[in-house]
Amino acid sequence: MRRSTFIAALAGLSMFCHLAAAQDANPPIRLLVGFSAGGALDSVARAVADRLRVTLNQPVIVDNKPGAAQRLALSEIKRAKPDGLTLILANSSPFIIFPHVYKKLEFDPVKDFTPVAGVANFALCIAVGPKAPKGNLKELIAWAKANPQEAAYATSGAGQMGHFLGLMFSNISGTAFTHVPYKGGTPAMTDLVGGQIPMMIDTILEPMEMAKSGKIRIVAVPGDKRLEVLPDVPTIRESGFDLSAEGFVGIYGPPGLPRDKVERLDKALKEALASPELRNRIQQYAMSPAYASPEALAQRQAAGLAKWEAPIKASGFTAD
């Protein structure tokens, strides 16, 4: 009788300890990415997740939800429970470009998300292939004005940042470049290298790799300063045109995410982004590590939303 009572007591104690340990363990965080695995944004998300596991002492799992240019993943975040366990790493287009493009957007970029922290900045570039003349940006413009039927630029898709940057560049340079949207950056790059189109405006990762092989040239970047990864390439402003544009990558949570949870995540992200290892991994994908507080991320989003409104509306482009 005593032995059975002792065994029962041990079993009860074991179950209690197991339950206590389960309650103490940190549940995993899902970090959504609105693109398929293997791309630049997905790779950055996995690098961030690896470091956050250390700074948070908590599992962080990257969950790919591709489709509709990140809108499917963002719609899921909008509906998620505000417990700090479901986040998204996204680029800036849905927050500063899409509200001016889509007639029926599934979310409000300000009301439906909680800024947690900025992670990185990314740049675009103007790249030219063998169809364009050799020379700098001014020589490209002179050629385009002399050959208006040939003056065109490719992008990875209509309604993206490169599309509207091209329109702004056309306007400020007084050159009627025709926009040619492709279904992704790879087919656009193929035609650029093959000489089917003279110019491409896109994020810098793929053009930078192709430029190393000498198949294309990058003639300008639209940032406020030259890029560390392309120190010999001038900015558009250096070339004599007052135009600047840069995108950002940030982490957001659902609406109504409590302040204490935001502060915990923000602190962990700030510590993570101070890691040389994480910074190097982000730079591998042609992005610049750039921590921003929740308030700074919200301010940058608001500034971008205001900046892109006029050129997008002037283009007359809309999408369903």
Secondary structure as GFF3:
##gff-version 3
##sequence-region A 1 320
A	DSSP	alpha_helix	2	24	.	.	.	ID=ss1
A	DSSP	beta_strand	29	33	.	.	.	ID=ss2
A	DSSP	alpha_helix	40	56	.	.	.	ID=ss3
A	DSSP	beta_strand	60	64	.	.	.	ID=ss4
A	DSSP	three_ten_helix	68	70	.	.	.	ID=ss5
A	DSSP	alpha_helix	71	79	.	.	.	ID=ss6
A	DSSP	beta_strand	86	91	.	.	.	ID=ss7
A	DSSP	alpha_helix	93	96	.	.	.	ID=ss8
A	DSSP	alpha_helix	98	101	.	.	.	ID=ss9
A	DSSP	beta_strand	114	122	.	.	.	ID=ss10
A	DSSP	beta_strand	124	128	.	.	.	ID=ss11
A	DSSP	alpha_helix	137	146	.	.	.	ID=ss12
A	DSSP	beta_strand	152	155	.	.	.	ID=ss13
A	DSSP	alpha_helix	161	173	.	.	.	ID=ss14
A	DSSP	beta_strand	178	181	.	.	.	ID=ss15
A	DSSP	alpha_helix	185	194	.	.	.	ID=ss16
A	DSSP	beta_strand	199	203	.	.	.	ID=ss17
A	DSSP	alpha_helix	205	212	.	.	.	ID=ss18
A	DSSP	beta_strand	217	220	.	.	.	ID=ss19
A	DSSP	beta_strand	247	253	.	.	.	ID=ss20
A	DSSP	alpha_helix	259	273	.	.	.	ID=ss21
A	DSSP	alpha_helix	276	283	.	.	.	ID=ss22
A	DSSP	beta_strand	287	292	.	.	.	ID=ss23
A	DSSP	alpha_helix	294	315	.	.	.	ID=ss24
###
